[in-house]
Amino acid sequence: MKLLGTVLAVQVLLGLVLVALVATDSGPFGGDEADGAASEAARPNVDDFDGPAAWKLLREQVELGPRPAGSAASRKLARRLRKLVPNGRFDAVPGGLRNVVGTIPGRQPGYVVLGAHYDTKDIPGFVGANDGAGSTALAVGVARTLHRPRHTVKVILFDGEESPRGTPDRLFANRGLRGSKVAAVRYRDARAMVLVDFVADKQLRIGREGYSSPELWSKLRASARAAGVGSHFPRATQGPIEDDHLPFLEQGVQAIDLIDFDFPCWHRLCDNLSAVSERSLDASGEAVLRLLASL
């Protein structure tokens, strides 16, 4: 009987330890279905982000066709985006380009930046459903949903993220990221910067990008779990990626990049409507909206 009592006591203790690990997201099970492959089956348990409206805007951009920086289609889109974001205006970027900037006033001093790029890679026939349209649609959707967040949110839609046609990959950081280089200097006092990039692909699974702030990424994952979409944001870490958050990091702003770089249609003509999902876009939107409301 004494041995049995000891065994039972050990089992109870192990059970309590397991409960604590799961509750704090420290145990082997993760608490968010996080390490299994994310699928389209995951649905948010909240409905704050307007997924159908964001999906409509994604489709509108794709219907414009290729939208490389400085093109007539890109400039037409910029005018449309300026009208859609609250307090929209243009910020000049060298080379005749322009960022679109919206502002959602907050209740407390200070501001955070939500960024996305609206240009597409200058490849004939490339419409960038995920690489450009999806993230732009998410950023606009968040801007139109947020009301009196804790801190002011600057929504910046970058022009000229992609480098000009013919630029070698090794020169991307030097000749690309044109809009974010300008914005990072102007908004270097930001409390944080959240960049969205590949956020609408069908098999959405976004691990922490290598340059992204671990602390801020943890807050994103917590927001995703609270919204019921944690399976799309596992504990995995992917390699560092040169993207529009780098100029902000260089200015000392903590930043993260939401980018599913396993996306098989990166800079390929198959990055069209068949490669993206309204459900994925909605899941990303719910997570980002909840994060920004908490910062």
N, C-alpha and C positions, 0 to 999 in steps of 0.2 A: 504493500500500500504506500509506503514511503517513497519507493522508486516511481510508482505511478504518479504520485503527486508531483514529484520533481519533473517528470516528463511533461505533464500538463502545464506546469508553470513555465517551462521553457517554450512550449508551443504558444502559450498566450503572449509571452514576451516577443517572440518572433513575429507574431501577428501584429502586435502594436508597432514594431519597427517597420514592417512592410506598409502598414497604413500611413505611417509618417512619411516614408519615402515617396509613396505615390502622391500624397497630398502636396508635397513640395516639389514634385517633378524631378526628384533625384534618383528614383529607382529605375529598374530595368524596363518597366512597362511604360514610362514616359507620361502617362496621364492624358495623352491627347491623340492616340492612335498614330503617333508621330512617325514611327520608323517603318511603317508599312507604306507601300506605294499609294500615293494619293490618286483618287479617281474622281470621275464626275459625279459619283454617288454622294459625295460630301455636300451637305446643304447647311447654310447658316441657321442658327437657332434664333437669330434676330433678323429684322427686316428694316434696317435704318437706311442702308444704301439703296439707291434706286437702280437696280440692275438693268431692268428693261430700257430705261432712258440712256444709261451708259452704253448698252449694246447698240441702241439706235445710232448714237454718235459714232461708235466704232464703225458701223456699216457705212455711214455717211462719208467718213474719211476714205474708206476703201473704194467707194464709188467714185471718188475724185481721181483715182488712179495714182500713179507715182507722184510723190510730193517732195522731191529733193530740195534742199535749202536754196532759196532764191528763185525757184520756179514760179510760174503763174499759179499753179495749183496750190503750192505752199502758201503763197501770199493771200490767195482767196480763203484758204483754211484759217490763216492767222486772223483775218478780219472777222470770220465767224466765231472763233474762239474768244476774241476780245469782247464780243457781245455776250457770250455765254457766262464768263466768269464774273463774279461780283467786283465792281469797281475796276473793270478791265482797262488796261492801257498797254502801250508798247514801250519797251526799253530797247534802244538802238544797240546793235551788235555790228562790229566792223564788217565791211564787205556788203553793206546794204541789207543785212539780215536784221531780224528783230525778235526779241523775246516777247511773249504775252504774259502779263503779270496781273493777277487778281489779288484782292485783299479782303480777308474776313476779319473784322475787328474782334479782339478778345477782351476779356474782362480784367486782365492783369497786364502790367507792363511786360515788354519783351515779345518776341515773335519766333515762329518756327517756319521753315520752308518745306513745301511739298513740291517736288520737281518731276518733270517728265519731258521728253523731247517729242516735237510734233513733225519733224522732218523725216524723210525716209532715205535709205541708202540709194545713191544714184546708180541704179541698175535698171536697164530698160525692162519695163513690165513689172517691176517690183512694187507691190502695193502695201507692204508692211502692216498686215492686220494685227500682228502681235508686237512687232518691233516698230512702235510708233503710235499706231491707232489705239491699241488697247490701253496703254499707259496714259495717253492723253485723255481718253474717255473716262478713265478712272479718276484722274486728277480733277477734271471738270465736274464730274459727279460729286466728288467729295466737297469741292468748293461750293456747289449749289445746295448742299445738304447741311453743312456746318452752320450753326447759328450760335453766336456768342461763345466761342470756345474759350478755354481757360486763358490761352495766349493767342495773340493775333497770328493768323496763318497767311503767309505769302505763298500763293500758288504760282509757280513760274514754269511756263511751257517754253522750253529751250528751242531755239532755232540753231541749225548747224551743228547738231551733235555728231552726225556722220561726217567723215572727212570727204573732201571733194573726190570726184571720180578719178581713178588712177593712182590714188595715194597708197603707197605700200603699207601693209599692216604695221610695220615697225615704226611708222611715222604717225600713227593714228593719234596718240596723245598730244603730239605737237601740232597737227593740222586739223584735228577734230575737236569736239567739246567746245566749240566756239561760243555758244550762248552761255554755257555754264561758267566759263572762265570770266566773262564779264559780270555775270550775276554774283559769283562768289565774292568778288571784291566789293560790290555794292551792298551785299547782305552778309558781310563777314561777322556781324554782331548777332547773328541768329543763334538761338538757344540749341537748335538741332536742325538737321536736314534729312528729309525722307525722300529718297529717289525711287520712283516706280519705273520699271522698264518692261521686262517680259512677264506679264501678269495675267494673261488671258488664254494661254495655250491649254489644250484639252486635258493633258495629263499633268496638271499643275503641281509642282513640288519644288519649293524654294527653300534651300538651305542658306545659312549665313554666308554671304559673299566675303572673301578673305580680307578685304580692306574695311569692312563694315564694323562699326562700334559694337563690341559684344554687349555692353550694357543696354544700348538702345535696341539692339536686336532682341534681347530678352524681353523688353517691354512690348515689342511687336508680337512675339510669340505668345505672351500672356494675353494680349488683346485678341489674337486669333483664337486662342482657346476659349476665351470668354464669349466670342461670337459664334463658337461651334465649328470653326474651320481650321482647327489646329493641325489636322492631318496634312494640310497643304504647306505647313511651315515646320518641318522636322528639325531635330537637333543637329543634323548633318551640317558640315561646313564645306562649301565649294571653294575653288581657287580664287585668287584675287582677279578682278576684272577692271579694266580701264573704262570708266563710265563717268557720267556727269556729277557724281558725288566727289570725285577726286579733287577738283578745284576747291570745294568747300573744306575737305579734310586738310588741304594745304593751307587754308586760312585759319585752321584751328577749330573748325566747327565739327562737332560729332555728327556722323552721318551714316546712313545705311542705304544699301541698294537692293531692292526687291527685283531679282532677275533670275528666271529659270533658264540657266545657260545650257541645260541639256536639250533645249528646244531644237529639234532636228531640222527646222526650216530656216535657221538663222541665215540671213542674207541669201535666201533662195526663193525662187518664184513660188514655191509652195506655201510661203507665208501669206496665205489668203484666208478667206472666210472658212475654208474647210479645216484650217489648223487651229481655230480658236473656238472658245465656248463661252456662252453667256453665263453659265453657272460658275466657271472659273473666274471670270471678270467680277461677278457679284461677290464671290468669296473673298477675293483680294480687296475689293472695295469695303466690305464690312470690317476686315481686319485693320485697314489703314484708317478708316473713319474713326474707329474706336481708339486707335493709338493716338491720333491727333487730338481727339477730345480729352485725352488724359495727360498730354505733355504740358 
